[in-house]
Structure formats: C-alpha cells, structure tokens
C-alpha cells in the first residue's frame, strides 16, 4: 500500500539548524575537516554535580513513570524558587508544567491556546520552529517585520499595526535566537502598553535568559505590570546548564492554562524522564558557577566573531547582547560569491570553505546567516579565516 502522509506533515519543513548540523556530521564522517558554527548547542559538558544527581537517582530506582504528569512536586517547587531568584516571577507549583524540552512547552502552550484560523504574531527574525508549530495547529503565523535596532526587534508601532480581530497570541523571544538581540525593559513596557486592553496572550521564550552580555539585563515579560495573567513564560535547562540532550523544559503561567497543558502532556509524552527531573533540581538549585563561566566564554567569543565578521568586506554584524549567536547581514557578498541569497551563501560556505553555518532564510531573513559562538575560540578563528579566504578568492575569480 502507498502510505499517504497527512496534509500537516506534507507541509512541515525540516529544522534547518538540525539539517545543517547533520550535513556537517556526514561530511566529517567522510573525512572532511568541517568547522561547525551551525548548532545551537553548548560545547561545554553538563556540570559534574548534575550528572552525579542523575546517577544517584538511577541507583535509587528513580526510573518509573514521572508523577504527577505536570512534573515532580519537588522540581516544580524548585522552578518556583529559580524563577523568583532570576526572573522576579512569583508562581505556585500548580502554575508550572515540566516538559520534554522548551520546544515541547512552546508547542503545548500554542495547542492549549489556538483554534483553527487564529493568528499568532511572530517577530522577524524568529526561531525556525515557531511558524511551523503554529501551522501544525491550523492557525496562521503572522510575521511582523521589526523596525527597532536595525530591524532586529519590533516596536510598539510594529505590534499595533499587526494586530487584527483574529490575533490570539504574540510570541516573544529575548534574548533572541537567531539575532542575540535583548529587549530592554522600556521596550517591553511599550509592547505591554499595546497589549493591555486586548485579549492577546504572550508566549515569552526566555530559554537564554542567563546568557546576556556587556551589562545588558534580562527582563521577564510576565514581571511587567498587568502582564502576568496573559503570559506563559518558557524556560528550561538546555542552554544555561549545557543540558540540551537531557530534554527538560518548563512553562509557567495561569493555572487553568498550565492544567490544560498537563492534560495534553498526559496524552502525549507523559513528561520528561523521572531521573532527569531529579537531576534538574540539582541544576536549578545548587552550584551556579558553571553558568557564569559559560556566559563569560560566550561573551568573549561573540566579541571575537562579531569583530572578525565586521572586518570582512560586504558583511555587517550588529553586536549580539545575549544567547550565543551572531546574525550578520551577508548580502554585500552575494555578487562576489555568485549567489542570490543566504541559502546560496550557506551552501558555498559549506561546500567550498567547509564551514557549517545556517542560512537566515528559515529564520525569516534571506540576507543574513546565523553563526553559533558555542564552540572554541580556535574554531571560530579558523572558520572566519576560511570565510575570508573564500570571499577574497571569489572576488579575484568572479
């Protein structure tokens, strides 16, 4: 029999970041020396005290179905303390749902909020999964081009113009993947003022909240006046604690919405592995020195990468203020490379310079590429040197 895929799955694009990472891995297996600047994954190992907590949990038989389905009570209590300490947010455990990664938390929040035909406002550039997750729910992603800080952030006017009677959700991401942009408190308050007299919910993706640079401060959207009851704050252990493979995220928000997400989780994943939940208590509640060491390393690497990019003719890179990415505009190099857009640039970088980076097209910006600072400084220097040679050679041999 011919297997017919659902319409939803036929329209679903693969993750561009995972796809480029996989291509780089395959080239390395063939013996090609590829410099990997594509993955949004810390190159640091998970801290030893977290791994020790997981080992102790396994030894104690912490291997059963997780219960309750919204997350272990001890972990949800820990998350409440963590959000109060680092985000100035006050929640009860009943307002927390622990999920299989932050990506799962975002999808379940969308599923709990959206009906077919509802509109979701997504600032451009955006993380690649936001529009596809909205589309899977038969809702409509509405892409909002920013006019703030070089087009990397939306303003109150941008938001106001995008709202229609069908608008149900605004997705915010600060610090932002892919741009590294961080919204100031004043900027967020101006957005909040637009939303105050509406019924629009906000999904605030704050997974990079501990990774901010050069004195910039993270502000949680739910901490703003009158925004707590409309906001679902998304976070997790993946980025700040170098635990991407552990797959543990969480959502904090109004109790009825969190309860709905937990019902959905009960019919899908049943939640993260029990021993992972136990180990995540150690991550969130114990020694935090590793987070600061990583933040300092990413800050240093981002400066190195940004300076090197801006030294290349035809490349313009705004300094990132958080996360661990640079998002340069490379459109000034297209003619030299003989390409039309960022897809062509990324392909040329991989095939001709053996540098893996991600086109900005799936992030909504075909003039940019995303480059990860979550790798060693030697790798960054070599990757940028290869790109520079590629562009100089292309200029001499158009």
BELBEL-V226217 format. One record per backbone hydrogen bond with DSSP energy under -1.0 kcal/mol. NH is the residue of the N-H (numbers start at 1). CO is the residue of the C=O. E is the energy in kcal/mol with one decimal. If there is no record, write none. Layout:
{{NH,CO,E} {NH,CO,E}}
//
This chain:
{{10,6,-2.1} {11,7,-1.6} {19,15,-2.4} {20,16,-2.2} {21,17,-1.9} {22,18,-2.2} {23,19,-2.1} {24,20,-2.3} {25,21,-2.1} {26,22,-2.4} {27,23,-2.1} {28,24,-2.2} {29,25,-2.1} {31,28,-1.8} {32,27,-2.5} {34,32,-1.3} {35,354,-2.7} {37,356,-2.6} {41,39,-1.2} {51,47,-1.9} {52,48,-2.7} {53,49,-1.5} {54,50,-1.9} {55,51,-2.6} {56,52,-2.5} {57,53,-2.0} {58,54,-2.5} {59,55,-2.5} {60,56,-1.6} {61,58,-1.7} {62,57,-2.7} {63,61,-2.4} {71,68,-2.0} {76,72,-2.6} {77,73,-2.3} {78,74,-1.9} {79,75,-2.7} {80,76,-1.9} {81,77,-1.9} {82,78,-2.6} {83,79,-2.9} {84,80,-1.8} {85,81,-2.3} {86,82,-2.6} {87,83,-1.8} {89,83,-1.7} {95,92,-2.5} {96,93,-1.7} {97,251,-2.4} {98,70,-3.1} {99,249,-2.7} {101,99,-2.0} {105,101,-1.3} {106,102,-2.3} {107,103,-2.1} {108,104,-2.5} {109,105,-2.2} {110,106,-2.4} {111,107,-2.6} {112,108,-2.0} {113,109,-1.1} {114,110,-2.6} {117,138,-2.5} {118,115,-2.2} {119,166,-2.7} {120,140,-2.6} {121,169,-2.9} {122,142,-2.7} {124,144,-2.6} {126,363,-2.1} {130,127,-1.5} {133,129,-2.5} {134,130,-2.1} {135,131,-2.5} {136,132,-2.1} {137,134,-1.1} {138,135,-2.0} {139,134,-1.8} {140,118,-3.4} {142,120,-3.4} {144,122,-2.3} {148,153,-2.6} {152,149,-1.3} {153,148,-2.1} {159,155,-2.3} {160,156,-2.7} {161,157,-2.3} {162,158,-1.1} {163,159,-1.0} {167,164,-1.7} {168,119,-3.1} {169,119,-1.5} {170,201,-2.5} {171,121,-2.7} {172,203,-2.7} {174,205,-1.2} {176,181,-2.3} {180,176,-2.6} {188,184,-2.3} {189,185,-2.6} {190,186,-1.8} {191,187,-1.5} {192,188,-2.7} {193,189,-1.9} {195,191,-1.5} {196,192,-1.6} {198,195,-2.5} {201,168,-2.6} {202,230,-2.7} {203,170,-2.6} {204,232,-2.3} {205,172,-3.3} {206,234,-2.6} {209,206,-2.0} {211,208,-2.0} {213,321,-2.7} {216,213,-2.4} {223,220,-1.4} {224,221,-1.6} {227,224,-1.9} {232,202,-3.0} {233,252,-2.8} {234,204,-2.9} {235,250,-2.5} {237,248,-2.0} {241,237,-1.2} {243,238,-1.7} {246,243,-1.4} {249,99,-2.2} {250,235,-2.8} {251,97,-2.3} {252,233,-2.0} {253,95,-1.9} {258,254,-2.3} {259,255,-2.6} {260,256,-1.7} {261,257,-2.3} {262,258,-2.2} {263,259,-1.9} {264,260,-2.1} {265,261,-2.6} {266,262,-2.1} {268,265,-1.1} {270,265,-2.7} {277,273,-1.9} {278,274,-1.8} {279,275,-2.2} {280,276,-2.0} {283,279,-1.6} {284,280,-2.4} {285,281,-2.1} {286,282,-1.9} {292,288,-1.2} {293,289,-2.0} {294,290,-2.2} {295,291,-2.5} {296,292,-2.5} {297,293,-2.0} {298,294,-2.8} {299,295,-2.4} {300,296,-2.3} {301,297,-2.6} {302,298,-2.8} {303,299,-1.8} {304,300,-2.0} {305,301,-2.9} {306,302,-2.8} {307,303,-2.6} {308,304,-2.2} {309,305,-2.4} {310,306,-2.3} {312,309,-1.7} {315,312,-1.9} {316,329,-2.1} {321,180,-2.4} {323,211,-2.3} {326,371,-2.5} {329,316,-3.2} {330,367,-2.2} {332,314,-1.0} {333,330,-2.1} {334,331,-1.1} {337,333,-2.2} {338,334,-1.5} {339,334,-2.2} {342,366,-2.2} {345,341,-1.9} {346,342,-2.8} {347,343,-2.1} {348,344,-2.5} {349,345,-2.7} {350,346,-2.0} {351,347,-2.8} {352,348,-2.5} {355,349,-2.5} {356,35,-2.9} {358,370,-2.2} {360,368,-2.5} {363,360,-1.2} {364,361,-2.2} {365,360,-2.9} {368,365,-1.7} {369,328,-1.6} {370,358,-3.3} {371,326,-2.6} {372,37,-2.7} {373,324,-3.1} {375,373,-1.8} {380,376,-2.0} {381,377,-2.7} {382,378,-2.4} {383,379,-2.8} {384,380,-2.6} {385,381,-2.2} {386,382,-2.3} {387,383,-2.0} {388,384,-2.3} {389,385,-2.3} {390,386,-2.6} {391,387,-2.5} {392,388,-2.4} {393,389,-2.8} {394,390,-2.3} {395,391,-1.8} {396,392,-1.4} {397,393,-1.7}}
//
